[in-house]
Every structure is written in C-alpha cells, then in structure tokens.
C-alpha cells in the first residue's frame, strides 16, 4: 500500500476549503450484503479464470467480477527503524511476516467474516524476503491457530492459501515488497522489482510460486509487483529497454509464469510514481497511461489484467506526502466527482475500451479510507465518489486492507481495515462505521453477469527499445532464429496484421479465427513467383501461410531494416489470390474501421495495416533513395 511517504502535520489550504463538494448521502439502514457461504461461493464459479475484452470470465465463460480485499501482512510491517521485533516499530501492528489476524481469530472465523463482507477474492501480498525465511513463526503470532505452530512464514502462507481456496475464494498472489518491511520510505529498497535483488531473482521467485500452487486452480492470478516508484536517483520507465524498464520486466516475468502455468492470470500494475516531488520539477503518477501506446502481449493472450491504485490523499501528480515531498498539486479528494471520474478514466479505466491493442480488464486493486482519521468532508466525499465511479464503470476492485489488529478499547491499528480483532478475538467491522453504506452499495451493485460474448483480440509487439518482443512460445523454443537482430513474434493464436516503418512496432490479431501451425523463418526471395512490388526487395510467405512475426536490423545503416519474415501454415484453407499492395512509406495506411485503429501502436512512425478480413503475406522494402531497408509496403491477401 502506498501510504503517506513522510508523516507531518498538514492543514487544508484555503483553496481546498473553497472546493464545493456535496456531502455523501448516508443511508439510514443499508440493505444486507448478499454474502455467500464457502460452499455457495465455491459452487458459483469454475476455475481457471481468463479474460474476454474488458471482462474476467470463469472456465464456463461467465463474468467473474473481482470483488476483493487485500489480506496483507506477509509482506511485513516493520517501518525500517528500531527493533524489527518490537511492535512499536511496526506500521500498523506486528505482522510476523504472515497474513494479519492469525494471532486473534481462528482460520474458520476469518473465512466466515470474509464472506460476510460480500467479497469473492483475495489479493494476498508477500515479500521476496519472506519466501526464504527458515525460522518458524512465534507461537504468539498464530495464537488463535495452534495448528500453525512451528511453521515457517511460507508454510503459514501455504495454509492460508489452502483455507481461502477451500472456502471458494479466488486468490491472487501479490509481490508487494522485496524486503519484508512496510513501504514507502525514501530509498527503502522496495521501489522497484529489482531493488535489493536482481530481476532474475524476482522472476525465479514468481516461477517458484507459480509451480508451488499449480495444482490449486483457485490460485487464479499473479500480481507481478506493487506500486513501482522512484528511488533517490532514478525512475522506473515503460519501454526504454534498460534495467529500470517495468514494461520489459513484466513481459519477461509474464512469459516465464505462463511457461510454468498457462492457466493463471498475469496482473500488471502501472507506474505508481515518476519524477522528483518538488514544485517546478517534473513529477507524475503515470498509472496505466503508458499502456495507451505500449501494451503487453503475453503468449496466452486471454490472461492479461492491468491494475491501478487510487487513494484520496494521493493525486494525479501528488505523492500523498505531507511536509517533505509534498507539492501544491491537487489530491484525488480535492476533485469533484466529474473531475475524479475523468482522472480515473485517463489514468486507468480507458484500458477497458473495446477493440484496441491494450483492451483488457482493469482491477482497482487498492483503494480505501480511514474510518476514524479521514472524516473530513473531502475524504468522505471521495469515498462516495470513488465507489460510485467503480459502480458506474462496473470495475473490478480490491479494498485495502482486509484485516488489522485492534487494541482492547477498539482502536484499529490501521483505520483503513474492513475488519479488526481485539486481543481477546472480538471482531470489529466496517459495518460499524460511516463507510458501510457505500461498501454495501458497492458489493451489492448490479453489473455484467452471465456469459460474455467472445471478441477479437488485438496486441502489439515491439517497444522501440529493440529488446526482443517474442510472444510466440513456438518461436521461443526455436532458439535464436535471427542472430544479432531484433525479433518480434505474435502470440501463437494470432497473426501479424500491421507493421510500422523505421521502428520495431507491429500489430497482431486473431480476428477471423485463423489458427496456424509449423512456423518457419523466410530469409530470402527465392520463393517469390510474382513481382508484386517491382524494384523492391521482398519477403513473402508461401501459399497457405500467414505472417506471424519478423526480424529487423539493430544497428548502423541497417537499423529497423527488414531481415526475416516468420510464416506459419494456416490450418484453414486460404483462397488463391494475388492480394493487394498497401504503401505506408509516406504516411499511415490503416483501414477505416479496422481493429485498434483508434489507438496508436507506433507513435511517430508511419504504419501499414491490412483490413480485418485480410492477412499479411509479404513485406516490401528497399535500400534505394535512403530508405534504409525499412518496410515500405505490405502484401495483403483475403482470409476468405
């Protein structure tokens, strides 16, 4: 959770006070939550989960809306100073590197109380450090669950996963931190996936967890990293190809996870923060905005979900800090409902737009408010406004956090929590505070249900950084099929549909339902019998084949020059046709009304794209006229 970066006193400014925000309407008596028992929840959906357009669906093709909460603790709560074993040095209560509440309530009670909140899924956070801990947890840490005594934190984590899934919950694992401590201090070692560890270690941990729970289909997803942000010296980026490139890291981890278990969802949260939080210097909260022009293409295309976090005290360009690190930018709570809705759309919800290369479900995997501390008019209005936006957008969501400790007087250690337990096990709940009417409204809201109609998928490959972009497991298994060159391949269920000029960006699709087999590399012109681009060099697939990938030069005078074409046999008979030639050496040539034409998959470059009823059979290029061998034209042939 991206809580306040640096604590400090803060007063509402005159400008903030001047903002007129309607007080949230409080229902006198909210209707009861439609809660399912464990057996009822288990019977209501079938694993594994997949995606269709903007929706997550179960194995029967029915909408499965993630109505979730975050069960945290296994990522650690130590604040980074003082004795790690001293509760006074923990952010919101001793977590002992295991999910919160196991010291206060038996597992069966926790499961029942979770059901009572109306949720169907759990985002279960962990730290990479926790995975390697070998010392057993203290008896006090599992006092209410003596069956867990003597277990390591990872073994306790296993038991929690088993209990949740046995009770029907969908579980999504979340790599929250590297070191087992609370975020977010300055340079705390948890800023990026490869802070305090290597990218290789991070990926190997994901593969280990994927394999560990592969036999439990209700472990439905892997949430790759929480709130990637700046450290003292550097920002993470989206697509630069260096060791701070979150896009490439996600791509590598996603492919590795799908190789270990093709059934799980892969969840990618955007950039949480870039820049230096000082007035006059660049700073921004990008969220998913970079996805508009650079989205991921996993081998199993129906498993990608994007995620974002929205809190009242943060803002589109506000860290959420008070004092040091605070700027004069608006916080989300300062925005009117319409302004907040516009920001949510710009930051993340636009990814739900149908028919684009980035189209995917968006999971608002963290949001929340303090029931005791955040009781001002702006905070209360934000809670109503944001939950209403989730309802209006029919968005998947996960409240932060699910469980906290409470003292004997009933004070929550973390006032954002939905549930808290006193030392004697007495339960305290959101049902007893001002947030409850909106929570009930959210979990009881009507939305899309039942079967979700299939829809064509569009994906882009290539990032401009010339790091390979291979989404084909078949071609990954083929080894280095174009040594020294950039290689881009579509997912095995898709074909190449568009190519950019002068950069390594391309568009893939499954529209038309053409399945392929036996991909091969076409490296010369010996198979061309018809000179369809006179005077130009050409790479062409054989009759009955469609283009599914290609390679480009990477340096000097050959950078972005055509090198090889990857062709695969269509398992559906294709008509004999000479096709048609489209040129894009002097401007975009994309079909009106074609797929993903409302989004730019190669900003700043000319693009050629065949019609949705066609496929790419060849690419023409030349080194004359200083063209440098980059693609100039496509040979488009009809699918039927």
FENBEL-V644813 format. One record per helix or strand of 2 or more residues. SS is the DSSP state (a for helix, b for strand). FROM is the first residue (numbers start at 0). TO is the last residue. If there is no record, write none. Layout:
{{SS & FROM & TO} {SS & FROM & TO}}
//
This chain:
{{a & 13 & 17} {a & 37 & 42} {b & 49 & 51} {b & 54 & 56} {b & 61 & 62} {b & 66 & 70} {a & 86 & 88} {a & 106 & 115} {b & 120 & 126} {a & 127 & 130} {a & 138 & 141} {a & 145 & 147} {a & 152 & 165} {b & 169 & 176} {a & 198 & 211} {b & 218 & 222} {a & 245 & 259} {b & 264 & 268} {b & 273 & 274} {b & 282 & 283} {a & 288 & 291} {a & 300 & 302} {b & 303 & 308} {a & 331 & 333} {a & 336 & 346} {a & 348 & 351} {b & 360 & 365} {a & 376 & 392} {b & 395 & 398} {b & 402 & 405} {b & 418 & 420} {b & 426 & 428} {a & 429 & 431} {a & 435 & 443} {b & 457 & 460} {b & 468 & 469} {a & 472 & 476} {b & 485 & 488} {b & 494 & 499} {b & 505 & 508} {b & 515 & 521} {b & 536 & 539} {b & 544 & 551} {a & 555 & 557} {b & 561 & 569} {b & 579 & 582} {b & 606 & 608} {b & 613 & 620} {a & 623 & 625} {b & 630 & 637}}
//
